[in-house]
């Protein structure tokens, strides 16, 4: 399920998590956010399935602690986890936005530049491709960036925003492959 920095996407992610829970699908553990729902699902689902989901969502390991975490502790960790997802998305998206803006500024400087144009789609597409080649718009702005570096930049931001400790960050940080598939 898509996790972004857009506020309006998160209720959908959470709602789909609840639908999965209602169907008994263990993947609900990847998307539930309310502490009561997380705990209920964690204790009701088969242990082996819970363990498999905890690999993908480290926050779940907190649920097996004795004594159980408080509601406030869980809410904080879920909030930190969400911030990580949001900041990773901003790091990723920022690379695309920066590349596009640079290209677009150069392209607009061309003599007789006009965009958008009233042409059939295939001609517009061809025009855009030619301009992208002329001005060096990279096909993949992330090609020269290690995914781990983007994640670490996001983690650094989150720790600074919410005064999160290293321990808290370790508890909520999903694997890089889950954050940037």
C-alpha positions as CSV (number, residue, x, y, z in Angstrom):
1,X,0.0,0.0,0.0
2,X,1.2,3.4,-0.8
3,X,2.6,5.5,2.0
4,X,3.2,9.1,1.1
5,X,3.7,12.5,2.7
6,X,0.1,13.4,1.7
7,X,-2.2,13.6,4.7
8,X,-5.2,12.4,2.7
9,X,-3.6,9.1,1.8
10,X,-3.2,7.8,5.3
11,X,-6.8,7.3,6.2
12,X,-7.1,5.1,3.1
13,X,-4.0,3.0,4.1
14,X,-5.5,2.6,7.6
15,X,-8.9,1.8,6.3
16,X,-7.5,-0.9,4.0
17,X,-5.6,-2.3,7.0
18,X,-8.9,-2.6,8.9
19,X,-10.5,-4.4,6.0
20,X,-7.7,-6.9,5.9
21,X,-8.2,-7.4,9.7
22,X,-11.9,-8.1,9.2
23,X,-11.0,-10.7,6.7
24,X,-8.4,-12.3,9.0
25,X,-5.5,-11.4,6.6
26,X,-2.2,-11.1,8.5
27,X,-1.1,-8.3,6.3
28,X,-3.4,-6.1,8.4
29,X,-0.4,-5.8,10.8
30,X,1.5,-3.8,8.2
31,X,-1.2,-1.1,8.0
32,X,-3.1,-0.8,11.3
33,X,-2.2,2.2,13.4
34,X,-4.6,2.4,16.4
35,X,-2.9,0.7,19.4
36,X,-6.0,-1.3,20.3
37,X,-6.4,-2.7,16.8
38,X,-2.7,-3.5,16.5
39,X,-2.7,-5.3,19.8
40,X,-5.9,-7.2,19.0
41,X,-4.6,-8.4,15.7
42,X,-1.1,-9.2,17.1
43,X,-2.6,-11.5,19.8
44,X,-5.3,-13.1,17.6
45,X,-3.2,-14.0,14.5
46,X,-0.9,-17.1,14.3
47,X,2.6,-16.4,15.9
48,X,4.5,-17.5,12.8
49,X,2.5,-15.0,10.6
50,X,3.1,-12.2,13.1
51,X,6.8,-12.9,13.1
52,X,6.8,-12.7,9.3
53,X,5.1,-9.4,9.4
54,X,7.5,-8.1,12.1
55,X,10.3,-8.5,9.6
56,X,8.6,-6.1,7.3
57,X,7.4,-3.8,10.1
58,X,9.8,-3.7,13.1
59,X,7.3,-1.7,15.2
60,X,5.4,-5.0,15.7
61,X,8.2,-6.4,17.9
62,X,7.2,-3.9,20.6
63,X,3.9,-5.7,20.9
64,X,5.5,-8.8,22.2
65,X,7.2,-7.1,25.1
66,X,6.4,-7.7,28.8
67,X,5.2,-5.5,30.2
68,X,3.2,-4.4,27.2
69,X,3.9,-0.9,25.9
70,X,1.5,1.8,27.0
71,X,-1.0,3.3,24.6
72,X,1.0,6.5,24.6
73,X,4.2,4.7,23.8
74,X,2.5,2.9,20.9
75,X,1.0,6.1,19.6
76,X,4.4,7.8,19.6
77,X,6.1,4.9,17.8
78,X,3.3,4.8,15.2
79,X,3.7,8.5,14.7
80,X,7.5,8.2,14.3
81,X,7.0,5.3,11.9
82,X,4.7,7.4,9.8
83,X,7.1,10.3,9.8
84,X,9.8,8.0,8.5
85,X,7.6,6.9,5.6
86,X,6.7,10.6,4.9
87,X,10.3,11.8,5.0
88,X,11.6,8.9,2.8
89,X,9.0,9.8,0.3
90,X,10.0,13.5,0.4
91,X,13.6,12.5,-0.1
92,X,12.7,10.3,-3.1
93,X,10.3,12.7,-4.6
94,X,12.6,15.7,-4.1
95,X,15.1,14.1,-6.5
96,X,12.5,13.8,-9.2
97,X,11.2,17.3,-8.6
98,X,14.7,18.8,-8.7
99,X,15.6,17.1,-11.9
100,X,12.4,18.1,-13.6
101,X,12.6,21.7,-12.5
102,X,16.2,22.0,-13.8
103,X,15.2,20.5,-17.1
104,X,12.1,22.6,-17.4
105,X,14.0,25.9,-16.8
106,X,16.5,25.0,-19.5
107,X,13.8,23.9,-21.9
108,X,11.8,27.1,-21.5
109,X,14.9,29.1,-22.6
110,X,14.7,27.6,-26.1
111,X,13.7,29.9,-28.9
112,X,10.1,29.5,-29.9
113,X,9.4,27.4,-26.8
114,X,5.7,26.5,-26.3
115,X,4.2,24.1,-23.8
116,X,1.6,22.7,-23.6
117,X,0.8,22.5,-27.2
118,X,-2.4,21.6,-29.1
119,X,-1.1,18.5,-30.9
120,X,-1.9,14.8,-30.9
121,X,-0.5,13.1,-27.8
122,X,2.1,11.1,-29.7
123,X,3.6,14.3,-31.2
124,X,3.6,16.0,-27.7
125,X,5.3,12.9,-26.3
126,X,7.9,13.0,-29.0
127,X,8.5,16.7,-28.5
128,X,9.0,16.2,-24.7
129,X,11.3,13.2,-25.3
130,X,13.5,15.2,-27.6
131,X,13.7,18.1,-25.2
132,X,14.5,15.7,-22.3
133,X,17.4,14.3,-24.3
134,X,18.7,17.7,-25.3
135,X,18.7,19.1,-21.8
136,X,19.8,15.9,-20.0
137,X,16.7,15.1,-18.0
138,X,17.8,11.8,-16.2
139,X,15.5,8.9,-16.9
140,X,16.1,7.8,-13.2
141,X,17.1,10.6,-10.8
142,X,17.7,8.0,-8.2
143,X,20.3,6.0,-10.2
144,X,23.3,7.6,-8.6
145,X,21.9,7.6,-5.0
146,X,22.2,4.7,-2.7
147,X,18.7,3.9,-1.2
148,X,20.3,3.6,2.2
149,X,21.5,7.2,1.9
150,X,18.0,8.5,1.2
151,X,16.6,6.5,4.2
152,X,19.4,7.8,6.5
153,X,18.7,11.4,5.5
154,X,15.0,10.8,6.3
155,X,15.8,9.2,9.6
156,X,18.1,12.1,10.5
157,X,15.2,14.5,9.7
158,X,12.7,12.6,11.8
159,X,15.1,12.4,14.8
160,X,15.5,16.1,14.6
161,X,11.8,16.9,14.2
162,X,10.5,14.8,17.1
163,X,13.6,14.4,19.3
164,X,13.4,10.7,18.7
165,X,16.1,8.5,20.3
166,X,18.2,6.0,18.4
167,X,16.3,3.2,20.2
168,X,12.9,4.6,19.1
169,X,14.1,5.0,15.5
170,X,15.5,1.4,15.5
171,X,12.1,0.2,16.7
172,X,10.1,1.8,13.8
173,X,12.5,1.8,10.9
174,X,11.3,-0.6,8.2
175,X,13.8,-2.3,5.9
176,X,15.1,-0.1,3.1
177,X,13.6,-2.5,0.5
178,X,10.2,-1.9,2.0
179,X,10.6,1.9,2.1
180,X,12.1,2.1,-1.4
181,X,11.1,-1.0,-3.4
